[in-house]
Amino acid sequence: MIDTNLIHKALANPLRRDILLWLRAPAETFPDGYADFGRGVPVQAIHARSGLSQSTVSAHIAVLVEAGLLVPRRAGQWIFLSRNEDVIRRFVEQIRLQL
């Protein structure tokens, strides 16, 4: 079950929508070798691309993770992020059916 209210809240912010867009095509968005297709994109790469403070970006990422839109994967000291395509697909389908 997805929480559509949390997803709407997450999508209300332009940076969060940008992060989802960046992760849609990580090889194009992070051409300097940041994309690791087995795990996702390192959080540090998203911080660097945004140009915002680490704490600001981390707070936005936490909202996306809580809404189920991003999947974090830990590898040692690194955290990689990828889109949760299943949740995104189900959310889009709910919107299509309800609106």
Secondary structure by P-SEA (a helix, b strand, c coil): cccaaaaaaaaccaaaaaaaaaacccccccccccccccccccaaaaaaaacccaaaaaaaaaaaaaaccbbbbbcccbbbbbbaaaaaaaaaaaaaacc
